[in-house]
Amino acid sequence: MTGTTAVTDDGGLLRHPDGRVRCWWCGRDPDYLVYHDTEWGVPVRDDRAVFEKLCLEGFQAGLSWLTILRKRAAFRAAFAGFDPAIVADFGDAEVARLLADPGIVRNRAKIEATVANARAFLRLSEAGERLGDLVWSFQPTSTSRPRRRDDVPATTRESVALSHALKARGFRFVGPTTCYATMQALGLVDDHLEGCWRRGR
């Protein structure tokens, strides 16, 4: 992959041929580089976008995010753009269709969880709550400043609390690790390492 070769140091930073230093996890993959540079850690509050991210992070459990990223367009097509009002109406026929779709992760429990999450989203709205506001209410009051890859946690007190809150409202596949990954992706925390060009932007 010309132009994307990276050299890593012990702290988890990568220097690429464009001169920019990035977090270790984007490696050499161009899709990951774009995601790292333009999406990960950028604040997102829109309810539907938060819903999509939460569901995709649930699908990621046990897999790499790159697998999900490469299938994201297929996921969006399969789940009607992650429109909760449409997905909430999915029944056995739609689940069977999704289980036969090679473009997505064909895991029945995760597919059924996404349908359940759409229904939970609608109940939340009917109760006068917004998913984006709920998720962002668990933003940490102190800002983390990881310097090395080992400084980045898998869970935090806030992600555990968010997990409990979502489960209490009927959401599935929203364990503390999934919730923290969602918080990182949506910009509730800035876990770009010190020295990464995206840190603090």
HUQUI-V913724 format. One record per residue. N is the residue number from 0. OMEGA is omega in whole degrees, -180 to 180 (* if undefined). D_CENTER is the distance of its C-alpha to the mean C-alpha in whole Angstrom. Layout:
n=N omega=OMEGA d_center=D_CENTER
n=N omega=OMEGA d_center=D_CENTER
//
This chain:
n=0 omega=-178 d_center=26
n=1 omega=176 d_center=28
n=2 omega=-180 d_center=27
n=3 omega=179 d_center=24
n=4 omega=-176 d_center=25
n=5 omega=174 d_center=24
n=6 omega=-176 d_center=26
n=7 omega=170 d_center=24
n=8 omega=-174 d_center=26
n=9 omega=-176 d_center=26
n=10 omega=179 d_center=24
n=11 omega=176 d_center=21
n=12 omega=179 d_center=21
n=13 omega=174 d_center=22
n=14 omega=-177 d_center=25
n=15 omega=-179 d_center=24
n=16 omega=177 d_center=28
n=17 omega=178 d_center=27
n=18 omega=-179 d_center=27
n=19 omega=177 d_center=24
n=20 omega=-176 d_center=22
n=21 omega=175 d_center=19
n=22 omega=-173 d_center=17
n=23 omega=-166 d_center=17
n=24 omega=180 d_center=14
n=25 omega=172 d_center=15
n=26 omega=-177 d_center=18
n=27 omega=-172 d_center=20
n=28 omega=-178 d_center=18
n=29 omega=177 d_center=18
n=30 omega=178 d_center=15
n=31 omega=-180 d_center=13
n=32 omega=179 d_center=16
n=33 omega=180 d_center=15
n=34 omega=179 d_center=11
n=35 omega=-173 d_center=12
n=36 omega=-171 d_center=15
n=37 omega=-175 d_center=14
n=38 omega=-170 d_center=10
n=39 omega=179 d_center=9
n=40 omega=177 d_center=10
n=41 omega=-176 d_center=12
n=42 omega=178 d_center=12
n=43 omega=-179 d_center=11
n=44 omega=-178 d_center=13
n=45 omega=-174 d_center=14
n=46 omega=-177 d_center=14
n=47 omega=178 d_center=13
n=48 omega=177 d_center=10
n=49 omega=178 d_center=9
n=50 omega=179 d_center=10
n=51 omega=-178 d_center=8
n=52 omega=-180 d_center=5
n=53 omega=180 d_center=6
n=54 omega=-180 d_center=8
n=55 omega=176 d_center=6
n=56 omega=175 d_center=4
n=57 omega=176 d_center=8
n=58 omega=-178 d_center=9
n=59 omega=-176 d_center=8
n=60 omega=-180 d_center=10
n=61 omega=-180 d_center=13
n=62 omega=175 d_center=12
n=63 omega=178 d_center=11
n=64 omega=180 d_center=8
n=65 omega=177 d_center=11
n=66 omega=-180 d_center=12
n=67 omega=-179 d_center=9
n=68 omega=-180 d_center=10
n=69 omega=180 d_center=13
n=70 omega=-171 d_center=13
n=71 omega=179 d_center=11
n=72 omega=179 d_center=15
n=73 omega=176 d_center=16
n=74 omega=-179 d_center=13
n=75 omega=178 d_center=14
n=76 omega=-177 d_center=18
n=77 omega=-176 d_center=18
n=78 omega=172 d_center=16
n=79 omega=-180 d_center=18
n=80 omega=-177 d_center=16
n=81 omega=173 d_center=14
n=82 omega=-176 d_center=17
n=83 omega=-178 d_center=17
n=84 omega=179 d_center=21
n=85 omega=-177 d_center=21
n=86 omega=-180 d_center=19
n=87 omega=-180 d_center=20
n=88 omega=179 d_center=24
n=89 omega=177 d_center=22
n=90 omega=-176 d_center=25
n=91 omega=-178 d_center=26
n=92 omega=180 d_center=27
n=93 omega=177 d_center=24
n=94 omega=178 d_center=22
n=95 omega=178 d_center=25
n=96 omega=-179 d_center=24
n=97 omega=178 d_center=20
n=98 omega=179 d_center=22
n=99 omega=-176 d_center=24
n=100 omega=-178 d_center=21
n=101 omega=-178 d_center=21
n=102 omega=-178 d_center=18
n=103 omega=173 d_center=16
n=104 omega=-174 d_center=15
n=105 omega=-179 d_center=18
n=106 omega=-174 d_center=18
n=107 omega=-177 d_center=20
n=108 omega=-179 d_center=18
n=109 omega=177 d_center=14
n=110 omega=180 d_center=16
n=111 omega=177 d_center=18
n=112 omega=179 d_center=15
n=113 omega=176 d_center=14
n=114 omega=178 d_center=17
n=115 omega=180 d_center=18
n=116 omega=177 d_center=15
n=117 omega=178 d_center=16
n=118 omega=177 d_center=19
n=119 omega=177 d_center=18
n=120 omega=-179 d_center=17
n=121 omega=177 d_center=20
n=122 omega=179 d_center=22
n=123 omega=180 d_center=20
n=124 omega=-180 d_center=21
n=125 omega=179 d_center=25
n=126 omega=177 d_center=25
n=127 omega=178 d_center=24
n=128 omega=175 d_center=21
n=129 omega=-178 d_center=18
n=130 omega=180 d_center=14
n=131 omega=179 d_center=13
n=132 omega=180 d_center=16
n=133 omega=-179 d_center=16
n=134 omega=-177 d_center=12
n=135 omega=178 d_center=14
n=136 omega=179 d_center=17
n=137 omega=175 d_center=16
n=138 omega=180 d_center=15
n=139 omega=179 d_center=17
n=140 omega=177 d_center=21
n=141 omega=-177 d_center=21
n=142 omega=177 d_center=19
n=143 omega=178 d_center=18
n=144 omega=-178 d_center=20
n=145 omega=179 d_center=19
n=146 omega=-179 d_center=22
n=147 omega=-178 d_center=21
n=148 omega=180 d_center=18
n=149 omega=179 d_center=20
n=150 omega=-177 d_center=19
n=151 omega=-176 d_center=16
n=152 omega=174 d_center=15
n=153 omega=177 d_center=13
n=154 omega=175 d_center=14
n=155 omega=176 d_center=16
n=156 omega=-179 d_center=18
n=157 omega=-180 d_center=16
n=158 omega=175 d_center=13
n=159 omega=180 d_center=16
n=160 omega=178 d_center=17
n=161 omega=178 d_center=14
n=162 omega=179 d_center=14
n=163 omega=-178 d_center=18
n=164 omega=-180 d_center=17
n=165 omega=179 d_center=15
n=166 omega=179 d_center=17
n=167 omega=179 d_center=20
n=168 omega=174 d_center=19
n=169 omega=178 d_center=19
n=170 omega=-179 d_center=15
n=171 omega=-177 d_center=14
n=172 omega=-179 d_center=12
n=173 omega=177 d_center=11
n=174 omega=-178 d_center=13
n=175 omega=179 d_center=13
n=176 omega=176 d_center=11
n=177 omega=180 d_center=8
n=178 omega=180 d_center=8
n=179 omega=177 d_center=9
n=180 omega=177 d_center=6
n=181 omega=179 d_center=4
n=182 omega=177 d_center=8
n=183 omega=-175 d_center=8
n=184 omega=-176 d_center=5
n=185 omega=175 d_center=7
n=186 omega=175 d_center=10
n=187 omega=174 d_center=12
n=188 omega=176 d_center=13
n=189 omega=-178 d_center=14
n=190 omega=167 d_center=13
n=191 omega=-177 d_center=15
n=192 omega=172 d_center=18
n=193 omega=-178 d_center=21
n=194 omega=175 d_center=23
n=195 omega=-176 d_center=20
n=196 omega=-179 d_center=21
n=197 omega=-178 d_center=18
n=198 omega=175 d_center=18
n=199 omega=-178 d_center=19
n=200 omega=* d_center=19
//
